[in-house]
Amino acid sequence: MNATVRTRQTSIKVWSHYVRLFHWTLVLSVTVAWLASGEVMKVHKYAGYLAMALVASRFAAGLFGSGYTRFAQFVRSPRLTLNYLRDISHKRERRYVGHNPAGAAMVLALLVCICGIALTGWMQTTDAYWGVAWVQIAHELLGNAILVLIAIHIAGVALASIRHGENLVRAMVTGRKRSPDAGDIA
Protein backbone atom coordinates (compact mmCIF):
# COMPACT_ATOMS: atom_id res chain seq x y z
CA MET A 1 0.00 0.00 0.00
CA ASN A 2 2.81 2.44 0.79
CA ALA A 3 4.26 1.91 -2.69
CA THR A 4 0.88 2.79 -4.22
CA VAL A 5 0.52 5.90 -2.10
CA ARG A 6 4.11 6.91 -2.90
CA THR A 7 3.50 6.40 -6.66
CA ARG A 8 0.35 8.53 -6.60
CA GLN A 9 2.14 11.28 -4.69
CA THR A 10 5.09 11.33 -7.09
CA SER A 11 3.10 11.17 -10.31
CA ILE A 12 0.64 13.49 -11.95
CA LYS A 13 -2.17 13.05 -14.43
CA VAL A 14 -0.95 14.22 -17.85
CA TRP A 15 -2.86 12.35 -20.57
CA SER A 16 -6.64 12.54 -20.41
CA HIS A 17 -8.92 9.59 -21.16
CA TYR A 18 -9.66 11.23 -24.51
CA VAL A 19 -5.97 11.51 -25.52
CA ARG A 20 -5.26 7.91 -24.54
CA LEU A 21 -8.36 6.55 -26.27
CA PHE A 22 -7.56 8.64 -29.34
CA HIS A 23 -3.94 7.44 -29.43
CA TRP A 24 -4.62 3.72 -29.11
CA THR A 25 -7.66 3.78 -31.41
CA LEU A 26 -5.59 5.60 -34.04
CA VAL A 27 -2.82 3.00 -33.65
CA LEU A 28 -5.43 0.29 -34.22
CA SER A 29 -7.10 1.98 -37.20
CA VAL A 30 -3.81 2.74 -38.97
CA THR A 31 -2.61 -0.82 -38.35
CA VAL A 32 -5.84 -2.31 -39.70
CA ALA A 33 -5.82 0.01 -42.73
CA TRP A 34 -2.22 -0.89 -43.52
CA LEU A 35 -2.77 -4.64 -43.07
CA ALA A 36 -5.96 -4.60 -45.18
CA SER A 37 -4.52 -2.51 -48.03
CA GLY A 38 -4.84 -4.32 -51.33
CA GLU A 39 -6.53 -7.28 -49.65
CA VAL A 40 -9.82 -6.32 -48.03
CA MET A 41 -10.57 -2.91 -49.48
CA LYS A 42 -13.82 -2.41 -47.57
CA VAL A 43 -11.98 -2.89 -44.26
CA HIS A 44 -9.12 -0.68 -45.52
CA LYS A 45 -11.55 2.08 -46.47
CA TYR A 46 -13.48 2.06 -43.18
CA ALA A 47 -10.29 1.92 -41.11
CA GLY A 48 -9.11 4.95 -43.09
CA TYR A 49 -12.37 6.79 -42.46
CA LEU A 50 -12.06 6.02 -38.76
CA ALA A 51 -8.47 7.33 -38.74
CA MET A 52 -9.59 10.55 -40.42
CA ALA A 53 -12.48 11.02 -37.98
CA LEU A 54 -10.05 10.51 -35.10
CA VAL A 55 -7.63 13.06 -36.55
CA ALA A 56 -10.46 15.57 -37.03
CA SER A 57 -11.47 15.10 -33.39
CA ARG A 58 -7.82 15.53 -32.32
CA PHE A 59 -7.53 18.81 -34.21
CA ALA A 60 -10.69 20.03 -32.44
CA ALA A 61 -9.37 18.90 -29.05
CA GLY A 62 -5.99 20.46 -29.80
CA LEU A 63 -7.63 23.79 -30.51
CA PHE A 64 -10.44 23.80 -27.94
CA GLY A 65 -9.41 21.23 -25.31
CA SER A 66 -7.65 21.87 -22.05
CA GLY A 67 -4.34 21.17 -20.37
CA TYR A 68 -1.83 18.93 -22.11
CA THR A 69 -4.37 18.20 -24.88
CA ARG A 70 -4.11 21.73 -26.32
CA PHE A 71 -1.67 22.35 -29.16
CA ALA A 72 -0.87 25.72 -27.59
CA GLN A 73 0.49 23.86 -24.56
CA PHE A 74 3.03 21.74 -26.43
CA VAL A 75 3.63 22.88 -30.01
CA ARG A 76 6.88 24.83 -30.08
CA SER A 77 8.57 27.02 -32.67
CA PRO A 78 10.81 25.43 -35.32
CA ARG A 79 13.83 27.09 -33.69
CA LEU A 80 13.05 25.66 -30.25
CA THR A 81 12.41 22.26 -31.82
CA LEU A 82 15.76 22.32 -33.66
CA ASN A 83 17.49 23.42 -30.46
CA TYR A 84 15.87 20.52 -28.62
CA LEU A 85 17.05 18.07 -31.31
CA ARG A 86 20.57 19.51 -30.96
CA ASP A 87 20.33 19.05 -27.19
CA ILE A 88 19.32 15.41 -27.73
CA SER A 89 22.43 14.85 -29.84
CA HIS A 90 24.54 16.27 -27.00
CA LYS A 91 22.62 14.28 -24.35
CA ARG A 92 21.48 17.41 -22.52
CA GLU A 93 17.80 17.65 -23.40
CA ARG A 94 15.45 18.71 -20.62
CA ARG A 95 12.48 16.63 -19.57
CA TYR A 96 9.03 17.92 -20.49
CA VAL A 97 6.04 16.79 -18.48
CA GLY A 98 3.85 16.87 -21.62
CA HIS A 99 5.17 16.45 -25.15
CA ASN A 100 8.73 17.60 -25.71
CA PRO A 101 9.34 19.76 -28.81
CA ALA A 102 10.45 16.79 -30.93
CA GLY A 103 7.43 14.78 -29.81
CA ALA A 104 5.14 17.71 -30.62
CA ALA A 105 6.62 17.98 -34.12
CA MET A 106 6.07 14.25 -34.56
CA VAL A 107 2.43 14.53 -33.43
CA LEU A 108 1.85 17.17 -36.09
CA ALA A 109 3.74 15.21 -38.76
CA LEU A 110 1.72 12.07 -38.05
CA LEU A 111 -1.60 13.95 -38.09
CA VAL A 112 -0.77 15.73 -41.36
CA CYS A 113 0.43 12.50 -42.97
CA ILE A 114 -2.77 10.70 -41.98
CA CYS A 115 -4.77 13.59 -43.45
CA GLY A 116 -2.88 13.21 -46.73
CA ILE A 117 -3.41 9.45 -46.75
CA ALA A 118 -7.12 9.85 -46.04
CA LEU A 119 -7.55 12.58 -48.65
CA THR A 120 -5.81 10.65 -51.43
CA GLY A 121 -7.62 7.47 -50.41
CA TRP A 122 -10.98 9.23 -50.56
CA MET A 123 -10.06 10.86 -53.89
CA GLN A 124 -9.62 7.39 -55.37
CA THR A 125 -13.27 6.64 -54.60
CA THR A 126 -14.50 9.61 -56.66
CA ASP A 127 -15.28 9.65 -60.36
CA ALA A 128 -12.89 12.54 -60.94
CA TYR A 129 -9.81 10.83 -59.46
CA TRP A 130 -10.50 7.10 -59.73
CA GLY A 131 -7.57 5.52 -61.56
CA VAL A 132 -5.52 8.75 -61.66
CA ALA A 133 -1.88 7.69 -61.33
CA TRP A 134 -0.57 10.60 -59.26
CA VAL A 135 -3.33 10.12 -56.66
CA GLN A 136 -2.53 6.41 -56.33
CA ILE A 137 1.21 7.13 -56.14
CA ALA A 138 0.72 9.86 -53.53
CA HIS A 139 -1.49 7.52 -51.45
CA GLU A 140 1.14 4.77 -51.54
CA LEU A 141 4.03 7.16 -50.81
CA LEU A 142 2.18 8.62 -47.83
CA GLY A 143 1.30 5.08 -46.70
CA ASN A 144 5.02 4.27 -46.68
CA ALA A 145 5.90 7.62 -45.09
CA ILE A 146 3.59 6.92 -42.16
CA LEU A 147 5.57 3.73 -41.46
CA VAL A 148 8.81 5.73 -41.35
CA LEU A 149 7.21 8.33 -39.07
CA ILE A 150 5.87 5.60 -36.79
CA ALA A 151 9.34 4.01 -36.55
CA ILE A 152 10.89 7.39 -35.69
CA HIS A 153 8.10 8.02 -33.16
CA ILE A 154 8.69 4.68 -31.44
CA ALA A 155 12.46 5.29 -31.39
CA GLY A 156 11.90 8.74 -29.90
CA VAL A 157 9.60 7.35 -27.23
CA ALA A 158 12.19 4.70 -26.37
CA LEU A 159 15.02 7.24 -26.24
CA ALA A 160 13.07 9.68 -24.06
CA SER A 161 11.97 6.84 -21.77
CA ILE A 162 15.57 5.75 -21.27
CA ARG A 163 17.04 9.24 -20.94
CA HIS A 164 14.43 10.48 -18.47
CA GLY A 165 13.89 7.24 -16.58
CA GLU A 166 10.18 6.89 -17.20
CA ASN A 167 8.05 4.50 -19.20
CA LEU A 168 6.22 6.69 -21.73
CA VAL A 169 4.22 3.76 -23.11
CA ARG A 170 2.87 3.07 -19.62
CA ALA A 171 2.10 6.79 -19.28
CA MET A 172 -0.01 6.60 -22.46
CA VAL A 173 -1.92 3.70 -20.88
CA THR A 174 -2.35 5.08 -17.35
CA GLY A 175 -2.30 8.79 -18.15
CA ARG A 176 0.23 9.42 -15.38
CA LYS A 177 3.83 10.60 -15.52
CA ARG A 178 6.44 11.32 -12.86
CA SER A 179 5.92 14.65 -11.15
CA PRO A 180 8.17 17.43 -12.40
CA ASP A 181 11.62 17.64 -10.90
CA ALA A 182 13.64 20.85 -10.71
CA GLY A 183 14.64 21.76 -14.24
CA ASP A 184 11.74 19.92 -15.89
CA ILE A 185 9.41 21.89 -18.12
CA ALA A 186 5.73 21.61 -17.28
GUPAFI-851600 format. One record per residue (C-alpha): residue number from 1; chain; residue in one letter; x, y, z. Coordinates in Angstrom, 3 decimals, padded with zeros to 6 digits, m for minus. Layout:
REM GUPAFI-851600
r num=NUM; cadena=A; residuo=a; u=X; v=Y; w=Z .
...
***
This chain:
REM GUPAFI-851600
r num=1; cadena=A; residuo=m; u=000.000; v=000.000; w=000.000 .
r num=2; cadena=A; residuo=n; u=002.811; v=002.441; w=000.794 .
r num=3; cadena=A; residuo=a; u=004.259; v=001.913; w=m002.689 .
r num=4; cadena=A; residuo=t; u=000.877; v=002.789; w=m004.222 .
r num=5; cadena=A; residuo=v; u=000.524; v=005.901; w=m002.097 .
r num=6; cadena=A; residuo=r; u=004.105; v=006.912; w=m002.901 .
r num=7; cadena=A; residuo=t; u=003.504; v=006.402; w=m006.657 .
r num=8; cadena=A; residuo=r; u=000.349; v=008.527; w=m006.602 .
r num=9; cadena=A; residuo=q; u=002.145; v=011.283; w=m004.687 .
r num=10; cadena=A; residuo=t; u=005.088; v=011.333; w=m007.091 .
r num=11; cadena=A; residuo=s; u=003.104; v=011.173; w=m010.314 .
r num=12; cadena=A; residuo=i; u=000.635; v=013.488; w=m011.953 .
r num=13; cadena=A; residuo=k; u=m002.167; v=013.051; w=m014.435 .
r num=14; cadena=A; residuo=v; u=m000.950; v=014.221; w=m017.852 .
r num=15; cadena=A; residuo=w; u=m002.858; v=012.353; w=m020.569 .
r num=16; cadena=A; residuo=s; u=m006.645; v=012.542; w=m020.407 .
r num=17; cadena=A; residuo=h; u=m008.920; v=009.588; w=m021.157 .
r num=18; cadena=A; residuo=y; u=m009.661; v=011.226; w=m024.505 .
r num=19; cadena=A; residuo=v; u=m005.975; v=011.515; w=m025.520 .
r num=20; cadena=A; residuo=r; u=m005.258; v=007.910; w=m024.537 .
r num=21; cadena=A; residuo=l; u=m008.361; v=006.549; w=m026.267 .
r num=22; cadena=A; residuo=f; u=m007.557; v=008.643; w=m029.342 .
r num=23; cadena=A; residuo=h; u=m003.940; v=007.443; w=m029.426 .
r num=24; cadena=A; residuo=w; u=m004.619; v=003.719; w=m029.112 .
r num=25; cadena=A; residuo=t; u=m007.659; v=003.777; w=m031.411 .
r num=26; cadena=A; residuo=l; u=m005.587; v=005.601; w=m034.038 .
r num=27; cadena=A; residuo=v; u=m002.824; v=003.001; w=m033.648 .
r num=28; cadena=A; residuo=l; u=m005.427; v=000.289; w=m034.221 .
r num=29; cadena=A; residuo=s; u=m007.103; v=001.977; w=m037.204 .
r num=30; cadena=A; residuo=v; u=m003.808; v=002.744; w=m038.970 .
r num=31; cadena=A; residuo=t; u=m002.607; v=m000.818; w=m038.352 .
r num=32; cadena=A; residuo=v; u=m005.843; v=m002.312; w=m039.698 .
r num=33; cadena=A; residuo=a; u=m005.816; v=000.008; w=m042.727 .
r num=34; cadena=A; residuo=w; u=m002.222; v=m000.894; w=m043.517 .
r num=35; cadena=A; residuo=l; u=m002.770; v=m004.643; w=m043.071 .
r num=36; cadena=A; residuo=a; u=m005.958; v=m004.600; w=m045.176 .
r num=37; cadena=A; residuo=s; u=m004.521; v=m002.510; w=m048.033 .
r num=38; cadena=A; residuo=g; u=m004.840; v=m004.323; w=m051.329 .
r num=39; cadena=A; residuo=e; u=m006.530; v=m007.282; w=m049.652 .
r num=40; cadena=A; residuo=v; u=m009.818; v=m006.316; w=m048.028 .
r num=41; cadena=A; residuo=m; u=m010.565; v=m002.909; w=m049.481 .
r num=42; cadena=A; residuo=k; u=m013.816; v=m002.408; w=m047.573 .
r num=43; cadena=A; residuo=v; u=m011.983; v=m002.890; w=m044.258 .
r num=44; cadena=A; residuo=h; u=m009.121; v=m000.680; w=m045.516 .
r num=45; cadena=A; residuo=k; u=m011.553; v=002.076; w=m046.469 .
r num=46; cadena=A; residuo=y; u=m013.479; v=002.060; w=m043.185 .
r num=47; cadena=A; residuo=a; u=m010.292; v=001.925; w=m041.113 .
r num=48; cadena=A; residuo=g; u=m009.109; v=004.954; w=m043.094 .
r num=49; cadena=A; residuo=y; u=m012.371; v=006.794; w=m042.458 .
r num=50; cadena=A; residuo=l; u=m012.055; v=006.022; w=m038.757 .
r num=51; cadena=A; residuo=a; u=m008.469; v=007.334; w=m038.738 .
r num=52; cadena=A; residuo=m; u=m009.588; v=010.554; w=m040.422 .
r num=53; cadena=A; residuo=a; u=m012.479; v=011.016; w=m037.980 .
r num=54; cadena=A; residuo=l; u=m010.051; v=010.509; w=m035.103 .
r num=55; cadena=A; residuo=v; u=m007.627; v=013.058; w=m036.547 .
r num=56; cadena=A; residuo=a; u=m010.457; v=015.569; w=m037.026 .
r num=57; cadena=A; residuo=s; u=m011.470; v=015.096; w=m033.389 .
r num=58; cadena=A; residuo=r; u=m007.818; v=015.525; w=m032.323 .
r num=59; cadena=A; residuo=f; u=m007.529; v=018.814; w=m034.209 .
r num=60; cadena=A; residuo=a; u=m010.686; v=020.026; w=m032.444 .
r num=61; cadena=A; residuo=a; u=m009.365; v=018.896; w=m029.052 .
r num=62; cadena=A; residuo=g; u=m005.990; v=020.464; w=m029.799 .
r num=63; cadena=A; residuo=l; u=m007.632; v=023.792; w=m030.509 .
r num=64; cadena=A; residuo=f; u=m010.440; v=023.797; w=m027.940 .
r num=65; cadena=A; residuo=g; u=m009.410; v=021.226; w=m025.311 .
r num=66; cadena=A; residuo=s; u=m007.647; v=021.867; w=m022.047 .
r num=67; cadena=A; residuo=g; u=m004.341; v=021.165; w=m020.370 .
r num=68; cadena=A; residuo=y; u=m001.831; v=018.930; w=m022.111 .
r num=69; cadena=A; residuo=t; u=m004.367; v=018.205; w=m024.879 .
r num=70; cadena=A; residuo=r; u=m004.109; v=021.729; w=m026.319 .
r num=71; cadena=A; residuo=f; u=m001.674; v=022.349; w=m029.161 .
r num=72; cadena=A; residuo=a; u=m000.868; v=025.724; w=m027.591 .
r num=73; cadena=A; residuo=q; u=000.493; v=023.858; w=m024.557 .
r num=74; cadena=A; residuo=f; u=003.027; v=021.735; w=m026.426 .
r num=75; cadena=A; residuo=v; u=003.632; v=022.877; w=m030.012 .
r num=76; cadena=A; residuo=r; u=006.877; v=024.832; w=m030.081 .
r num=77; cadena=A; residuo=s; u=008.568; v=027.024; w=m032.673 .
r num=78; cadena=A; residuo=p; u=010.806; v=025.431; w=m035.318 .
r num=79; cadena=A; residuo=r; u=013.831; v=027.094; w=m033.694 .
r num=80; cadena=A; residuo=l; u=013.052; v=025.661; w=m030.252 .
r num=81; cadena=A; residuo=t; u=012.408; v=022.257; w=m031.816 .
r num=82; cadena=A; residuo=l; u=015.755; v=022.317; w=m033.660 .
r num=83; cadena=A; residuo=n; u=017.495; v=023.416; w=m030.464 .
r num=84; cadena=A; residuo=y; u=015.867; v=020.516; w=m028.622 .
r num=85; cadena=A; residuo=l; u=017.054; v=018.070; w=m031.306 .
r num=86; cadena=A; residuo=r; u=020.574; v=019.507; w=m030.956 .
r num=87; cadena=A; residuo=d; u=020.334; v=019.051; w=m027.187 .
r num=88; cadena=A; residuo=i; u=019.320; v=015.409; w=m027.726 .
r num=89; cadena=A; residuo=s; u=022.427; v=014.850; w=m029.843 .
r num=90; cadena=A; residuo=h; u=024.542; v=016.274; w=m027.002 .
r num=91; cadena=A; residuo=k; u=022.620; v=014.279; w=m024.354 .
r num=92; cadena=A; residuo=r; u=021.483; v=017.406; w=m022.519 .
r num=93; cadena=A; residuo=e; u=017.796; v=017.648; w=m023.397 .
r num=94; cadena=A; residuo=r; u=015.455; v=018.710; w=m020.623 .
r num=95; cadena=A; residuo=r; u=012.479; v=016.632; w=m019.568 .
r num=96; cadena=A; residuo=y; u=009.033; v=017.925; w=m020.492 .
r num=97; cadena=A; residuo=v; u=006.036; v=016.788; w=m018.481 .
r num=98; cadena=A; residuo=g; u=003.852; v=016.868; w=m021.616 .
r num=99; cadena=A; residuo=h; u=005.169; v=016.451; w=m025.153 .
r num=100; cadena=A; residuo=n; u=008.727; v=017.603; w=m025.706 .
r num=101; cadena=A; residuo=p; u=009.341; v=019.762; w=m028.813 .
r num=102; cadena=A; residuo=a; u=010.450; v=016.786; w=m030.931 .
r num=103; cadena=A; residuo=g; u=007.425; v=014.777; w=m029.806 .
r num=104; cadena=A; residuo=a; u=005.144; v=017.705; w=m030.619 .
r num=105; cadena=A; residuo=a; u=006.622; v=017.983; w=m034.116 .
r num=106; cadena=A; residuo=m; u=006.068; v=014.251; w=m034.558 .
r num=107; cadena=A; residuo=v; u=002.434; v=014.528; w=m033.434 .
r num=108; cadena=A; residuo=l; u=001.848; v=017.174; w=m036.090 .
r num=109; cadena=A; residuo=a; u=003.743; v=015.213; w=m038.765 .
r num=110; cadena=A; residuo=l; u=001.719; v=012.069; w=m038.050 .
r num=111; cadena=A; residuo=l; u=m001.599; v=013.947; w=m038.085 .
r num=112; cadena=A; residuo=v; u=m000.771; v=015.728; w=m041.356 .
r num=113; cadena=A; residuo=c; u=000.434; v=012.502; w=m042.968 .
r num=114; cadena=A; residuo=i; u=m002.765; v=010.703; w=m041.982 .
r num=115; cadena=A; residuo=c; u=m004.775; v=013.587; w=m043.449 .
r num=116; cadena=A; residuo=g; u=m002.878; v=013.208; w=m046.725 .
r num=117; cadena=A; residuo=i; u=m003.414; v=009.449; w=m046.750 .
r num=118; cadena=A; residuo=a; u=m007.122; v=009.852; w=m046.040 .
r num=119; cadena=A; residuo=l; u=m007.551; v=012.582; w=m048.648 .
r num=120; cadena=A; residuo=t; u=m005.807; v=010.652; w=m051.426 .
r num=121; cadena=A; residuo=g; u=m007.621; v=007.466; w=m050.411 .
r num=122; cadena=A; residuo=w; u=m010.976; v=009.228; w=m050.556 .
r num=123; cadena=A; residuo=m; u=m010.059; v=010.860; w=m053.887 .
r num=124; cadena=A; residuo=q; u=m009.620; v=007.389; w=m055.369 .
r num=125; cadena=A; residuo=t; u=m013.268; v=006.644; w=m054.596 .
r num=126; cadena=A; residuo=t; u=m014.504; v=009.610; w=m056.656 .
r num=127; cadena=A; residuo=d; u=m015.281; v=009.650; w=m060.362 .
r num=128; cadena=A; residuo=a; u=m012.893; v=012.536; w=m060.941 .
r num=129; cadena=A; residuo=y; u=m009.810; v=010.831; w=m059.456 .
r num=130; cadena=A; residuo=w; u=m010.503; v=007.096; w=m059.732 .
r num=131; cadena=A; residuo=g; u=m007.568; v=005.520; w=m061.562 .
r num=132; cadena=A; residuo=v; u=m005.519; v=008.745; w=m061.663 .
r num=133; cadena=A; residuo=a; u=m001.879; v=007.687; w=m061.334 .
r num=134; cadena=A; residuo=w; u=m000.569; v=010.603; w=m059.263 .
r num=135; cadena=A; residuo=v; u=m003.328; v=010.117; w=m056.658 .
r num=136; cadena=A; residuo=q; u=m002.527; v=006.412; w=m056.333 .
r num=137; cadena=A; residuo=i; u=001.214; v=007.126; w=m056.138 .
r num=138; cadena=A; residuo=a; u=000.720; v=009.857; w=m053.529 .
r num=139; cadena=A; residuo=h; u=m001.486; v=007.523; w=m051.447 .
r num=140; cadena=A; residuo=e; u=001.138; v=004.770; w=m051.540 .
r num=141; cadena=A; residuo=l; u=004.030; v=007.158; w=m050.811 .
r num=142; cadena=A; residuo=l; u=002.179; v=008.616; w=m047.831 .
r num=143; cadena=A; residuo=g; u=001.303; v=005.084; w=m046.695 .
r num=144; cadena=A; residuo=n; u=005.019; v=004.265; w=m046.677 .
r num=145; cadena=A; residuo=a; u=005.902; v=007.620; w=m045.094 .
r num=146; cadena=A; residuo=i; u=003.592; v=006.916; w=m042.157 .
r num=147; cadena=A; residuo=l; u=005.566; v=003.726; w=m041.456 .
r num=148; cadena=A; residuo=v; u=008.807; v=005.727; w=m041.355 .
r num=149; cadena=A; residuo=l; u=007.211; v=008.328; w=m039.074 .
r num=150; cadena=A; residuo=i; u=005.872; v=005.597; w=m036.786 .
r num=151; cadena=A; residuo=a; u=009.337; v=004.011; w=m036.553 .
r num=152; cadena=A; residuo=i; u=010.887; v=007.392; w=m035.686 .
r num=153; cadena=A; residuo=h; u=008.102; v=008.022; w=m033.163 .
r num=154; cadena=A; residuo=i; u=008.690; v=004.680; w=m031.435 .
r num=155; cadena=A; residuo=a; u=012.463; v=005.288; w=m031.391 .
r num=156; cadena=A; residuo=g; u=011.903; v=008.742; w=m029.899 .
r num=157; cadena=A; residuo=v; u=009.604; v=007.354; w=m027.227 .
r num=158; cadena=A; residuo=a; u=012.186; v=004.696; w=m026.370 .
r num=159; cadena=A; residuo=l; u=015.015; v=007.241; w=m026.238 .
r num=160; cadena=A; residuo=a; u=013.066; v=009.684; w=m024.063 .
r num=161; cadena=A; residuo=s; u=011.965; v=006.842; w=m021.768 .
r num=162; cadena=A; residuo=i; u=015.566; v=005.750; w=m021.265 .
r num=163; cadena=A; residuo=r; u=017.038; v=009.244; w=m020.944 .
r num=164; cadena=A; residuo=h; u=014.431; v=010.485; w=m018.474 .
r num=165; cadena=A; residuo=g; u=013.894; v=007.238; w=m016.579 .
r num=166; cadena=A; residuo=e; u=010.178; v=006.887; w=m017.197 .
r num=167; cadena=A; residuo=n; u=008.054; v=004.500; w=m019.197 .
r num=168; cadena=A; residuo=l; u=006.218; v=006.686; w=m021.729 .
r num=169; cadena=A; residuo=v; u=004.216; v=003.758; w=m023.107 .
r num=170; cadena=A; residuo=r; u=002.867; v=003.072; w=m019.622 .
r num=171; cadena=A; residuo=a; u=002.102; v=006.788; w=m019.283 .
r num=172; cadena=A; residuo=m; u=m000.011; v=006.601; w=m022.463 .
r num=173; cadena=A; residuo=v; u=m001.915; v=003.704; w=m020.877 .
r num=174; cadena=A; residuo=t; u=m002.351; v=005.078; w=m017.347 .
r num=175; cadena=A; residuo=g; u=m002.301; v=008.792; w=m018.154 .
r num=176; cadena=A; residuo=r; u=000.235; v=009.421; w=m015.378 .
r num=177; cadena=A; residuo=k; u=003.830; v=010.596; w=m015.518 .
r num=178; cadena=A; residuo=r; u=006.435; v=011.324; w=m012.865 .
r num=179; cadena=A; residuo=s; u=005.915; v=014.651; w=m011.150 .
r num=180; cadena=A; residuo=p; u=008.172; v=017.434; w=m012.400 .
r num=181; cadena=A; residuo=d; u=011.625; v=017.643; w=m010.903 .
r num=182; cadena=A; residuo=a; u=013.639; v=020.848; w=m010.706 .
r num=183; cadena=A; residuo=g; u=014.638; v=021.758; w=m014.237 .
r num=184; cadena=A; residuo=d; u=011.740; v=019.919; w=m015.892 .
r num=185; cadena=A; residuo=i; u=009.408; v=021.891; w=m018.122 .
r num=186; cadena=A; residuo=a; u=005.729; v=021.611; w=m017.276 .
***
